[in-house]
Each structure stands twice: as structure tokens, then as C-alpha cells.
Amino acid sequence: MGRRIQGEGSVYQRKDGRWVAVITSEEGKKKFSYCKTQKEALKELQLATQAKMQGTLITTKDQKLSEFLTSWLTDTAQPILRDKTYIRYCELVRLHIIPILGKVTLQKITPQHLQRLYKTKREEGYAPQTILHIHRFLHRAFNDAVKWNLMPRNVCNLIEGPRVPKKEMQVLSHEQAHSFLEAAQGDPLETLYILALSTGMRQGELLGLQWKDIHFDNGTLQVKRKIARISNKGFVFSEPKTAKSRRNITLTATALESLKQHRRKQHEQRLAVGPEWEEYDLVFCNMLGRPIEVGNMTRRSFRPILKKAGLPIIRFHDLRHSCASLLLSLGVHPKVVQELLGHSQISITLDTYSHVLPSLQAEAAQRLDTLLSFRQQRHQS
């Protein structure tokens, strides 16, 4: 006969000596907890009773975190994620989460477990951004666990995510941009840098650009894809980052002329290589027509040009930031800049390039002051 506690569930001892706490959910399903001592069983029953009163009682069979995340990655995440994201998720689970929390059962994960995980990663010297990726990944996976009634609540909501210091953006000034392009003259990838600074396209979008995307008749190009090197898969073409990333861009006269010259040179290179040429229709490729290795491009072309121009070492992505900052400083409307960059919302553009806004506000105030002063003088005369 089980021992009753306030009419909720029971605790009893099995023939093998283990103690069992059992409670029935509102749906009529029983939840069993197996313990070594009567005291532990009574504690489990108390927790189960509280969960039932709060509507968070889980009656499904518990599983280790490692088991859940492994099946979640394969069955839920892989079919809907981009290859690069899926591989990054797998690395987070394999390298960071399972070694520390893999044996903890899903229903017993607490905020303290996550805090310990993040603290360990900090002590191991991992960057705040990496720890934030772990937190966001777990939040996404635990959301599904809660929906499937495998967890009572998403414990990620009970703690603050790791804070990542905002990196100060490195952008080229008007003079620096001019010096950079001067230093790039004659480089095989000169046209790539002209496009980067005049269109603000992402590196993967530029390297995935094909000649069929360039419309020389009306001076535009279409961003339809991006390219990235994926572990164990090589180069992979994929859709742009968001729906807004698929966009048409009007080219500057300089960019258009540079593209024409680049096409002629590439045609000559194709003829020189002969049958060894691999046709991908890429605008920017290596000497055999294959996709460009980003590491090689950075070491052999991009950084040497920065050094030749006497500029600080920046990332290729900073050319995109430089393009946006230069346009905003010239008074181009943020909405136009948003569309050029392919941001999904104008708020992203305004937040990312807020460093340019104070100077724009100062200029606007000056113009307004001039206008109002002129009207006041006219009224007085």
C-alpha cells in the first residue's frame, strides 16, 4: 500500500529495495521516479506534485541530453538548416555540450547546469561569441523539447545569455578607399574590390557571382546565390542569406567598365589554359576557373594590397561596412542603403551604422539653421 501525501500520488518500495514515487497527470498518465531511498522518493513526489499544480508535469520517458540533441540534430535540424549552420551546430554539441552535460537527463537540466557550462567555456578561453552561439543553440533545441512535452520549461529563458562586447567597426574613409583601389590596380582581383566597395555585397555573394547575373545592357547585376566552403563537402552554392538578400544592384560606371575588362582577361586566361579550364561561369575564379579559396585570396591579394596602400589590416567584410558608411556620409537615404546591402529591415541598417548618424544629424541641423536664418533675414528686410 503506497504512502499518500496530501492525496497526491504515492511512494512505495519494490522487492529489489528501490523506492518509487508515482503520480498521475491530469490526462491520466502515470509518471514514475525511481530512487535509492525513501527520502529521495518523497522529494521526487513533492517536486512532481508541484509540477502538476503548475501544469508542467512531464510523463514522457526521460532521456539524456546527449540522446535528445543527437536525434534533434538529425531528425529536426538537418532537413531545414543550411549545411554551414548544421555543421556548426554539430560541432557545438560534440565539442562543448556533450562533454559537460551529455549525461544529464533532459528533464533535470537546470539553469545552474547552463551557468556551469558557460563558466567552464570562459575558463577554457573561448570567446563570448562562441558561448553565445551555444546558448542560442540550446534555446532553439529546448523550445522544441518543451513543445513535444519532453521538458517542463525552457531553462534558457531563466538566465541571461552571455554578453558579447560590440566590436568596433573598421571602415575606410574616402581617402583610404581611394588609396586602397589605387593599390589594387593591376591585381587579378581588382574588379572584385571595386565591386565590394561600390555595391556592399557580401564576400560569399561576390565569389558566387556568375556572368549570367551581370546585365551589361542596363548596367545591373542580380544577387541570386552565395558560395562557401563546407567541411567534407567542398564548395557549396546556396540561396542568399534572406529573401531581401536576393536583389538587383545598379552598377557604377567604373564597376561596369572594370567588369568588361575583367571578362576579356578571363577569356584570354581560359584560352591559355585550354582543356584544364573548369567552367563554373564564375566572375571571380582561380587560374583554372575553379572557385576562389578565401584563405589564399586574403594572404596573396587582399592583405598585400592593404599593406601597399599603408592601411591597417581589416577584414574583407569591412569593405561592405565601408561602402555603407561612405554612402550614408554622402547623404544617401538609409532606405536606399538598406536595399543595396540586402538587409531585411531598415532598423538593422540604422543600428549597424549608427556611428555615421551623428555627423548626418549635425549636417541636417546646419542646413536647417541656414534655411531658417535665411527666412528670418528675409522677414526682417
Secondary structure as UniProt FT lines:
FT   STRAND          3..4
FT   TURN            6..7
FT   STRAND          10..13
FT   TURN            15..16
FT   STRAND          19..24
FT   TURN            26..27
FT   STRAND          30..35
FT   HELIX           38..54
FT   HELIX           65..72
FT   HELIX           73..77
FT   TURN            78..80
FT   HELIX           83..91
FT   HELIX           92..97
FT   HELIX           98..101
FT   TURN            102..103
FT   HELIX           106..108
FT   HELIX           111..123
FT   TURN            124..125
FT   HELIX           128..147
FT   TURN            148..149
FT   HELIX           155..158
FT   HELIX           174..184
FT   TURN            185..186
FT   TURN            188..189
FT   HELIX           190..199
FT   HELIX           203..207
FT   HELIX           211..213
FT   STRAND          214..215
FT   TURN            216..219
FT   STRAND          220..223
FT   STRAND          226..230
FT   TURN            231..233
FT   STRAND          234..238
FT   HELIX           243..245
FT   STRAND          247..250
FT   HELIX           253..273
FT   HELIX           274..276
FT   TURN            287..288
FT   HELIX           294..297
FT   HELIX           298..302
FT   HELIX           303..308
FT   TURN            309..310
FT   HELIX           317..329
FT   TURN            330..331
FT   HELIX           334..341
FT   HELIX           346..352
FT   TURN            353..356
FT   HELIX           357..380
//
